[in-house]
Amino acid sequence: MVRRQRVDRLGWLRAAALIAGVVVFSLAGGVSIGIALVRHEEQITVPAPAEVELEPQPYVLPLEYAQLVIYYCDETGVPVWLACRLFAWESGWDARRVGPENDNGTRDYGLAQLNSAYLEHFRVYNGGQRVDPFNPEHAIRVGIRFLAALRARHGSWREAVRRYAGRRPAADTAKIIGER
């Protein structure tokens, strides 16, 4: 009897999934099924996904940087299109770009517009080496690894892009990820 009440609350699809040892996630109007080891029904939780993945958007990837961008995106799981749109927004793919002075007196440099206040911190994403923000390999490596770390910390690509440049305005974030 208790099992029957639990099945009614879960709905027939999730109940069938529980019996079969499968966890079901609803994603943007579709259903995605993931395998799970079911030992005790009381321990089963069906978490909502952190975010519905973003739709890929058109992007520009200059040939001279293609190998590096693809390599570091593959290494970190960052979507290539997202990294490209972010770099295009930040620097227009200009490796020598120096941004205007920020409110706190710092500046942003290079392809990834790395902030001067955090260059020492960015060593973590550059294999412990000093970061040269004007070196395209350093900028791409650090920018993509930093974006991946922000995604891991904040749970979504949208929030990672927003925080990449401090606390980017929502309208700018939407333009980068292709929502407007």
N, C-alpha and C positions, 0 to 999 in steps of 0.2 A: 504494500500500500504506500509506504513512504517513497519507494522508487517511482511509483506511478505519479505522485504529486510532483516530484522533481522533474520528471519527463514533461509534464504539462507546462511547468514554468519555463523550461528551456526551449520548448518548441520542438517540433519533430525533426528538423534538420540537425540541430545540435545534439539532440538525444541520440539519433542514429550515429552521429559522429562519435559521441562518448562511448557507445557500445562497441563501435569498431576501433576505438583507440585513436581517433583522429580529432584534431582541434580545427574548428572552422573560424575563419576571419572574414568579415564582410569588408570589401574594399570598393569604394566608388561605384556602387551599383552592381558589382559582380561578387562572386564568391571565390575565395582562395582557400585551398585545403592544405594544411600542413600536418605532417605525421608527428604524433606525440605518443610517448609510452604512458599508458594509463594504468596506474596501480590501485588507487583509491579514488572513487568519485568525489569525495569530500575535498581532495587536494587539487582538483582540476579548476583552473581559472582560464578564461578566454580573454586575454588582454586585447584592448583595442590597439591597432597599429598607431605608432607615434605620429605618423602623418601619412596621408595618401601621397605616394611618390609624385613628384612634379612631372608634368608632360615635357618631353624634350622639345627644345626650341631651336630655331635656326641660329647658327653661330658662324663666326669667322675664325679660322685657325691658320695663321700665317705659316707657310711651309717651313720657314727657318726655325720655328718653335714647335712644330708638330710632334717630332719624336719625343721631346722632353715632356710636353703636356700629356701626351698619350701614356708615356711610361709612368709618370707620377700619378696620374688619374687611375691607372690600372693598379698601381701599388696600394693606393689608399681607398679606392672605391668611390672617388669623387666622379660624378658624371662629367665627361669631357665637355659637353655643351655648356654645363654650368660654369666650369672653370674658365672656358673661353669667353663666355658672356661677362663674367666678373672681371677678367683682365682687360677686356675691351672697354668696359665701363670705367675701371680704375685708371687706366693709362692710355687707352687707345692703341695698345700694343707698342708703345714708345718706351724702349728700355732705358732711355736717358731722362725720362720725365721727372720733374721735380714739382710736387704739388704746392699749392699756396700754403702760407703759414696757417697752422691750426690755432684754435682758441688758446691752447696751452703753450704756444710757442714752438711746437715741434713741426716737422715737415714729413711728407710722405714721398718715397723715392722709388723709381724703377717701374718695371712691368707690373709688379704686384702692389705697388704703392705701399711699401713697408714703412711703418712709422719709425722715425729716428729714436723715439723714446724706448722702443722695444727691440732694437737690433741685437742687443746682448741676449735677451730672452729668446729670440728667434734662432739662436745657435742650436737649440734643442731640435728644431726641424731641419737643420742643415748638417746633421752628423757631428755636432760639436764644433764645427768650424765657424770662424768669424764670418758673418754674412756681409757680402757686398751687394747692396740692393740694385746696383747698376749691372751686375753680372746676370744675364738672362737665366742661366742655369740655377743660380742661387735663388733668384726671385721666383721662378716657377716652382722649384722644389719646396721652398719655404711657404709660398702662397697656397699651394695645393695641400701640403701637409697641415698647415694652420687651419684651412677651411675644413678639412676632415676632422681635426681635433675639436673645432667648434661644433660640428655636427654631432660628434660623440658626446660632447658636454651638454648640449642644449636640445638634442633629440630631433631636430628637423633641419633640412637644407635651408628652408626659409629663414629660420632663426640664425643659422650659421652665416648666411649671406648678410643678414641685418647687422650682426655683430662683427663682421669682418673689418669694418671701418669704424669701430666704436659702436655707436647705436645709430645706424643709418636710418633715415626717414623711411617710413613704410612705403611711400610712393616710389622712392628710388629702388627699394628692394623688389617691389612688384614689377618694375620695368626690367630689372636684371633677370628675374626668373620668368619673364614673359607673361605676366598676368595682365599687363596693360599695354 
